């Protein structure tokens, strides 16, 4: 199954549309039980996701494929291997498992810095030790891919993709990665919940993109799709994607996503203006 369950909400109040805060332990347990029943077998977490790893460990995830992410490496002289291995072993202790499916760099630009060769070598060592099956990078824009792949051999690339931000598909990056034998995971299919918000709920700072929202509303009405259905259907239509990371707050939310995943997608929205980086990159929203 293409779906991978994102668990940032299990450790912190994640997403611009989040009004309920961190998912409770009881609800997180119910979500994982329902995901298992539906055939979902992969979890996506990170050391920087608050208590997410510890919550997963408390629930029990030994039967799951777990992807986690390393924080930025410190400015250490010499071999980084000890620090990288310690981070991963502490993750495994919190998760209460013996190894993870993949370890990704949460700040992959460090690979291009002076610390890069030592960081990549450290990841390769923990893979050789069997602490992780795969190593990879979590990027923010497709143009990062070529420079990063020139500095290391990675097994997995995670990148944003949604109906507004189609760069990974439109520029054929996903297909190129597949040709290289690299696993492709996509995240942010709901743009942190912004694409699911009703016009009255959407923060005023996004009003400058009114033509885009008008087209989004027009397309949803024309196709009889809900916002969540439109987002999921677009991501699921991409055959060059291995996993779609989705975060949910409730069992009901998960069930809605699972029910949609194989729906045929009609024509895509035709954005009347350029979809610029200030809109599709949540890291810059505070400056909007």
Protein Blocks (a to p, Z undefined) as FASTA:
>chain_A
ZZdcdfklmmocedjklcnbpadfklmmmmmmmmmmnopabdcddfklojlmmmmmmnop
alpccddddddddddehjfklmmmmmmmmmmmmnopabdfbdcdfblmlmmmmklmmmmm
mmmmmmmnopafbdcdddfbfklmmmmmmmoccfbdcddddfklmmlmmnommmmmmmno
pacddehklgnolmmpcfklpcfklmmmmmmmmmmmmmmmmnopafklmmmmmmmmpmkb
fbdcdddfbfklmmmmmmmmmpccddddddfbdcdfklmmmklmmmZZ
